[in-house]
Amino acid sequence: GFKTGIVGLPNVGKSTLFNALTRTAAAQAANFPFCTIEPNVGEVAVPDPRLDKLAGIAGSKAIIPTRMTFVDIAGLVKGASKGEGLGNQFLANIRECDAIAHVLRCFEDGDVTHVEGRVDPVADAEVIETELMLADLESIEKRLQNIVRKVRGGDKEAVQQERLLKVALAALEAGRPARTVEVAEDDRKAWDMLQLLTAKPVLYVCNVSEDEASEGNEHSAAVAKMAEEQGAASVVISAKIEEEISQLDADEAEMFLSELGLEEAGLDRLIKAGYKLLELQTYFTVGPKEARAWTIPTGTTGPKAAGVIHGDFERGFIRAETIAYDDFIACGGEQGAKDAGKMRAEGKAYVVQDGDVMHFLFNA
Ligand code: GDP
């Protein structure tokens, strides 16, 4: 599955947010830096109203949303790249994630200690980014040394690696994160394998106070500007509100949201933004037993998409019977779509589209 690491300075609201996300009390929030030390992992259902509509039409007994994984990576502080504040473990945890959700404190509250003694989310972002850049610099220098002999021996992979490492090094030395480097399609795989921390896509999560959740504030506006300059994304959220909503049932939550003038829970927006950031999309399988959503990267072809369900589906892939979501709805379901000639037989080269309702045929 796809993993997003939640990072940020201590006391910015990471655990509160993670708890709300996963609706567990596992990650205890407390007004004390370093309170969450173990990385906490949680699975989150990706909200998608299309799935309920499909299930309604097909009379599916069960509805199974697709899921995303969030990891609460606590304790990243100034000096982390030097191994201070349990730094190295945290950096290793970030390395394993596909994307970073960077929580920034945009709320004023004299009762909650700020590690730097002031509210300045743009400066906070720089503190963390600097640590990640220092960690990347160190690992690049190590790796360049380690492949010297292979490069001399003419090893093609090593030569490519060295070239990419040097490009990343130049960016970092100029003060730019590795995600600002433009990578050629042919280099994409090797580049991803470098697993540079600052190459991962970043979503800034502006944690504002309860009464600013709909509009944000001057701090979140400054973050949005920074994000745009960096090619990153940003969302405004109130972790406190999300925490409260996570304890309500669906009807109560809707009422609470409308009282606050909010259309959609911040967590739904956060999950969607994460999905977009990772360039993921959804296809569906729909039947009387269950309606289910599956996650694939944008651009995935038929067999690979089938492989998300089961390896055998990919290996024995023959073809996919496909109905676009809009056609499925407009025709009142699978039979209607079939009758209207809207069910297509698609082969191995078919690029699955967001919302496709798929039925795979394969050799067992
Ligand atoms: P972490 O160290 O980043 O995981 O931060 P926590 O989630 O443990 O939160 C630290 C403290 O800030 C806790 O006392 C939270 O209740 C409080 N807190 C978190 N979000 C908000 C917020 O939006 N507004 C206010 N006033 N307090 C918050």
Residues whose N, C-alpha, C, O or C-beta is under 5 A from the ligand:
A	BS01	GDP	L9 P10 N11 V12 G13 K14 S15 T16 L17 Q28 A29 A30 N31 F107 E108 D109 V112 N207 V208 S209 S238 A239 K240
